[in-house]
Amino acid sequence: RNQYKQPGRSNSEVTSMLGATWRAMAEEEKDVYRAKAQKHKEEYLKSHPYPVTRKPEKHELYMSSFRLSKTISKAKTEEHKSHVSHLHEFPTLNDSFYVFLEMWLLLNTE
């Protein structure tokens, strides 16, 4: 990082340059740094066996996110892909009912 820091160069520019350097490295060279990182992590966990967690502030206790988690939203997307196009309009009814209804309408409207 110190090699890339210069006056007037933003942190995001330095980080981009470091990322490009990392991506250009051979796997063997990366493994050296990964081993060092693992060693530092193990030393840290030995010296700090009980990690300190920050207590949430009072206003944070009542904050929540209305975004769906990635696993839920992915499951919903896959669910919609597998259904007939109109099934998402009435999600409370069983899918087989719609298949039956479509077949019945096809047979009885002709």
Secondary structure, DSSP 8 states (H G I E B T S, - for coil): -TTT--TT--HHHHHHHHHHHHHHS-HHHHHHHHHHHHHHHHHHHHH-SS-------GGGGG----S--HHHHHHHHHHHHHS-TTGGG-TTS-HHHHHHHHHHHHHHH-
